């Protein structure tokens, strides 16, 4: 992968996400809910893997 992607990609994704949230404010609740569920599950997986 080209190094310029890592410098240009995330800010572009953040900008597009911010614009989408301004246009569709309800989208913010879905993004936050998805974030919380994803990281909640990611935090619980190690607890289930240890026996």
C-alpha positions as CSV (number, residue, x, y, z in Angstrom):
1,X,0.0,0.0,0.0
2,X,1.1,3.5,-0.8
3,X,2.1,5.6,2.2
4,X,0.1,8.6,0.9
5,X,-3.1,6.6,1.7
6,X,-2.3,6.6,5.4
7,X,-1.8,10.3,5.3
8,X,-4.8,11.2,3.1
9,X,-7.3,8.4,3.7
10,X,-8.4,8.9,7.3
11,X,-8.9,12.7,7.1
12,X,-10.9,12.2,3.9
13,X,-13.1,9.6,5.6
14,X,-13.6,11.8,8.6
15,X,-14.5,14.8,6.4
16,X,-17.0,12.7,4.4
17,X,-18.5,11.3,7.6
18,X,-18.8,14.7,9.2
19,X,-20.7,16.0,6.1
20,X,-23.0,13.0,6.1
21,X,-23.8,13.5,9.7
22,X,-24.6,17.2,9.0
23,X,-26.9,16.2,6.2
24,X,-28.5,13.2,8.1
25,X,-28.2,13.9,11.8
26,X,-29.9,10.6,12.7
27,X,-26.9,8.9,11.1
28,X,-24.8,10.0,14.2
29,X,-26.8,7.7,16.5
30,X,-26.2,4.7,14.3
31,X,-22.5,5.4,14.0
32,X,-22.2,5.8,17.8
33,X,-24.2,2.7,18.5
34,X,-22.1,0.7,16.0
35,X,-18.9,2.0,17.6
36,X,-20.1,1.1,21.1
37,X,-21.3,-2.4,20.2
38,X,-18.1,-3.1,18.2
39,X,-15.7,-2.0,20.9
40,X,-17.8,-3.6,23.6
41,X,-17.6,-7.0,21.9
42,X,-13.9,-6.5,21.1
43,X,-13.3,-5.9,24.8
44,X,-15.3,-9.0,25.9
45,X,-13.8,-11.5,23.4
46,X,-10.5,-12.0,25.5
47,X,-12.6,-12.7,28.6
48,X,-14.4,-15.6,26.7
49,X,-11.2,-16.9,25.2
50,X,-9.4,-17.5,28.6
51,X,-10.3,-20.8,30.2
